[in-house]
């Protein structure tokens, strides 16, 4: 068995040799040729699989971006439905709205879509519990009992920040 490492990925190939192939130790022996062919094939298979997966991801993202509204449809100016106390963690790597103002004692919903996000609040008195992990397709609520300004960010996506202002 031969094991090949390419870009920190391991692949293996099993090679069988005839007695006649094991004769010489030269760089152009049948053993050398068989091994290098197997290594080339293993690497090319990995690269082909990686390229195919990347192409499928691009196609899926393009289809998702083009879906909804239909061709030539006017963009909607209506705000999304809700109670005004929901923060969406978006696929464009932002929290929307970037700043949300609520009254003390109100519940804020953090809505996570198909891209994994989390919410970690800056350390300060009155801040609610963090929402750790990698959250997808789920909503998590937090109650803001104490007046103040609470900054938070996503540890998965640096630079993705938001603020909750509590009156």
C-alpha positions as CSV (number, residue, x, y, z in Angstrom):
1,X,0.0,0.0,0.0
2,X,1.2,3.5,-0.9
3,X,0.2,6.6,1.1
4,X,0.3,10.0,-0.5
5,X,0.0,13.3,1.2
6,X,-1.0,16.3,-0.9
7,X,-1.8,19.7,0.7
8,X,-2.3,18.1,4.1
9,X,-4.8,15.6,2.7
10,X,-4.0,11.9,2.8
11,X,-5.0,9.4,0.1
12,X,-3.9,5.8,-0.3
13,X,-3.6,3.5,-3.2
14,X,-2.9,-0.3,-3.1
15,X,-0.5,-1.5,-5.7
16,X,0.3,-5.1,-6.7
17,X,3.6,-6.1,-8.2
18,X,4.7,-9.1,-10.2
19,X,7.9,-10.8,-9.4
20,X,9.4,-9.5,-12.7
21,X,8.7,-5.9,-11.7
22,X,10.7,-6.0,-8.5
23,X,14.1,-6.6,-10.3
24,X,16.0,-3.3,-10.6
25,X,16.3,-0.3,-8.4
26,X,16.7,2.2,-11.2
27,X,14.5,5.3,-11.5
28,X,12.9,3.9,-14.6
29,X,12.1,0.5,-13.3
30,X,8.5,-0.9,-13.7
31,X,8.1,-0.4,-9.9
32,X,9.0,3.3,-10.1
33,X,6.7,3.8,-13.1
34,X,3.8,2.0,-11.3
35,X,4.3,4.0,-8.1
36,X,4.5,7.4,-9.9
37,X,1.5,6.6,-12.0
38,X,-0.5,5.8,-8.9
39,X,0.7,8.9,-7.1
40,X,-0.3,11.1,-10.1
41,X,-3.7,9.4,-10.4
42,X,-4.4,9.8,-6.6
43,X,-3.4,13.5,-6.7
44,X,-5.4,14.2,-9.9
45,X,-8.5,12.4,-8.4
46,X,-8.2,14.6,-5.3
47,X,-7.8,17.8,-7.3
48,X,-10.7,16.8,-9.6
49,X,-13.0,16.1,-6.6
50,X,-12.0,19.5,-5.0
51,X,-12.6,21.4,-8.2
52,X,-15.9,19.7,-8.7
53,X,-17.0,20.5,-5.2
54,X,-15.9,24.1,-5.6
55,X,-17.8,24.4,-8.9
56,X,-20.9,22.9,-7.3
57,X,-20.6,25.5,-4.4
58,X,-20.4,28.4,-6.9
59,X,-23.4,27.1,-8.9
60,X,-25.4,26.7,-5.7
61,X,-24.5,30.2,-4.5
62,X,-25.4,31.6,-7.9
63,X,-28.8,29.9,-8.0
64,X,-29.5,31.0,-4.4
65,X,-28.6,34.6,-5.3
66,X,-30.8,34.5,-8.4
67,X,-33.8,32.9,-6.7
68,X,-36.7,34.8,-5.3
69,X,-38.5,37.7,-6.9
70,X,-38.2,36.3,-10.4
71,X,-36.8,37.9,-13.5
72,X,-37.5,41.5,-13.8
73,X,-39.4,41.8,-10.5
74,X,-39.2,45.1,-8.7
75,X,-37.3,44.9,-5.4
76,X,-39.6,44.9,-2.4
77,X,-39.5,47.9,-0.1
78,X,-41.6,46.2,2.6
79,X,-39.7,45.4,5.8
80,X,-39.4,41.8,6.7
81,X,-42.2,40.5,8.9
82,X,-41.5,40.4,12.6
83,X,-41.9,42.3,15.9
84,X,-39.0,44.6,15.4
85,X,-36.9,42.8,18.0
86,X,-35.2,40.3,15.7
87,X,-31.5,40.4,14.6
88,X,-30.7,38.4,11.5
89,X,-27.3,36.8,11.1
90,X,-27.1,37.1,7.3
91,X,-25.2,35.1,4.7
92,X,-23.5,38.3,3.7
93,X,-21.7,38.1,7.0
94,X,-23.5,41.0,8.8
95,X,-26.0,41.4,11.6
96,X,-29.2,43.1,10.4
97,X,-30.0,45.6,11.8
98,X,-26.5,46.5,12.9
99,X,-28.0,48.4,15.9
100,X,-31.3,47.4,17.6
101,X,-32.9,49.5,20.3
102,X,-35.2,47.8,22.8
103,X,-36.7,48.5,26.3
104,X,-35.3,46.9,29.4
105,X,-36.9,43.5,30.0
106,X,-37.6,42.8,26.3
107,X,-36.6,39.7,24.5
108,X,-34.4,39.9,21.4
109,X,-34.4,37.0,18.8
110,X,-31.2,36.2,17.0
111,X,-32.2,34.4,13.8
112,X,-29.5,32.2,12.2
113,X,-30.0,31.1,8.5
114,X,-28.1,28.6,6.4
115,X,-24.6,30.0,7.3
116,X,-23.2,29.2,10.7
117,X,-22.8,32.1,13.1
118,X,-22.6,32.7,16.9
119,X,-22.9,35.7,19.2
120,X,-20.5,36.7,21.9
121,X,-21.1,39.8,23.9
122,X,-18.4,42.1,25.2
123,X,-17.8,41.5,28.8
124,X,-19.9,43.9,30.9
125,X,-22.4,43.8,33.7
126,X,-25.9,43.0,32.5
127,X,-24.9,41.4,29.3
128,X,-26.9,38.3,28.4
129,X,-25.3,34.9,27.9
130,X,-23.4,34.3,24.8
131,X,-24.7,32.1,22.0
132,X,-21.8,29.8,21.3
133,X,-21.3,27.1,18.8
134,X,-22.1,27.1,15.1
135,X,-25.8,28.0,14.7
136,X,-27.7,27.4,11.5
137,X,-31.4,27.4,10.7
138,X,-32.4,28.2,14.2
139,X,-33.5,31.2,16.3
140,X,-32.2,31.9,19.8
141,X,-33.6,34.5,22.2
142,X,-32.0,36.6,24.9
143,X,-33.6,38.9,27.5
144,X,-32.0,42.3,28.0
145,X,-32.9,43.3,31.6
146,X,-30.4,46.1,32.2
147,X,-30.3,49.4,30.4
148,X,-27.0,49.9,28.5
149,X,-25.3,49.4,25.2
150,X,-24.2,45.9,24.4
151,X,-21.8,45.2,21.6
152,X,-21.5,41.6,20.3
153,X,-19.6,39.8,17.5
154,X,-19.5,36.5,15.6
155,X,-16.3,34.6,16.5
156,X,-16.6,32.6,13.3
157,X,-16.5,35.7,11.1
158,X,-14.2,38.4,12.4
159,X,-15.5,41.9,11.8
160,X,-19.1,40.8,12.0
161,X,-20.4,43.0,14.8
162,X,-23.6,44.4,16.1
163,X,-25.1,46.4,19.0
164,X,-28.2,46.2,21.2
165,X,-29.1,49.5,22.9
166,X,-31.4,48.9,25.9
167,X,-33.4,51.9,27.3
